[in-house]
C-alpha cells in the first residue's frame, strides 16, 4: 500500500467505520482527535435515515467524538433538500421511520395515505414495514405517484450481523408495481456527493472519503473524483475488492492507519 498523505478534507461514513452499534471502533477517537488538532475539515456521512443529524451528533459525543450537527449529512437530509428543490410542498407517502417523516414534515411536506393525492412515494429503511404500507404505495404509484428513495443499502450492519435495509423496501415496491425507483439520493448518488463537497467547501481532489462499503462509500468517492479508503471493519472485505469495479486508493485494517504519514 502506498504511503498515506494528509488531506484537507475528510469525509467519514459512520456505521461500520467510526462505530458499530454502541461500540467505538479501534483507532477512531485517536484519528479524529489528531485531525481536529491539525485543522483538517471533517464531515460525517450516513445513508441510515432512522436517526436525525442531532441524534447522530449526540451519539458521537457520547462515544467521546467531537461532532456538531452541521457536520453531519444523512440520506434523510439529502432527500429533504432534493424534494425542496424539485417538488416543494408535494404530498408524500413515506415508507420509513419517524425521524425521516419528522424531517419531511418540518420542511413543509404534507403526508397522505390517499393514493390520488400522493405525488411521491418515499421508500426508506423501515423496521415498521407492513403489508398495509406496501398496499398504499402500490395504489399511489398506479395512480401516478413517483417512486424515490433515501438509500440503496441492502442491509445495515449491527453487532453480530445486520438488518434488512432500504433496498428490500425498494425491491418490494418495484416488484408489485412493475416500475423502477427514479431517484435514490444516498451514497453513491452524485446528489449526495454534491451535498458533501458543498458542505466541506473543498474540491474533491483535496478530500478523501473513508468507509466500509465498496458499492456506496468507495463508489461515490471514485465517481466524484476523491481518493478513498476502505476500512475492513464493516461490510466489504479485502477479497471483495477483486470483484468490485470500484478500487479504493487505500485498504485499512484499522481506521487510524490513515495517520501512517504526514
ABEGO torsion letter per residue (X at the ends): XBBBBBBABBBBBABGAABBEABBBBGAAAAAAAAAAAGBBBBBBBABAABBAAAAAAAAAAAGBBBBAAABBBAAAAAAAAAAAABBGBBBBBBBBAAAAAAAAAAGBBBBABAAABABBBBBBBAABBAAAAAAAAAAAAAGBBBBBABABABBBBBGEBBBBAAAAAAAAAAAAGBBBABBABOABAAAAAAAAAAAGBBAAABBBBBABAAAAAAAAAAAGBBBBBBAABABBAAAAAABABBBABBBABAAAAAABX
